[in-house]
Amino acid sequence: MNNEETENGLKVRLCVVAVLCKRLRDFKTFENENKKHNEDFIWIYDYPSTMGRTYDRIEKVFDWYEMHNAEEILKGVEQRLRSNYT
């Protein structure tokens, strides 16, 4: 058993992070500098990319407000925060 697995062999996941960012290049840079062990960073760049997922945390890259319909995208992600389902 390696340190990424529990006793029953399942991988431990800290959280799914929604990263609001306009450009893929900036998202990759942010991910490389901030990602921790077993975190999943999901690039959110438009409203359809928010669908079908739940998130544990939201991160915003410096240019997120420049996205088309940025406020609508933020509201879509906030509605899908896992803490809202408890």
DAHU-V492494 format. One line per field, one symbol per residue. phi: phi as a letter, one per 20 degrees, with the letter a starting at -180 (. if undefined). burial: I if it has 24 or more other ideal C-beta (glycine too) atoms within 12 Angstrom, else O. Layout:
BEGIN
phi: ???
burial: ???
END
This chain:
BEGIN
phi: .efedefenefecfaddedebfdfgfffffffecfdgmededfdcbfgfefmcccebdccegdffeffmgfffffffffdffffee
burial: OOOOOOOOOOOOOOOIIIIIIIOOOIIOOIOOOOOOOOOOIIIIIOOOIIOOOIIIIIIIIOOIOOIOOOOOIIOIIOOIOOOOOO
END
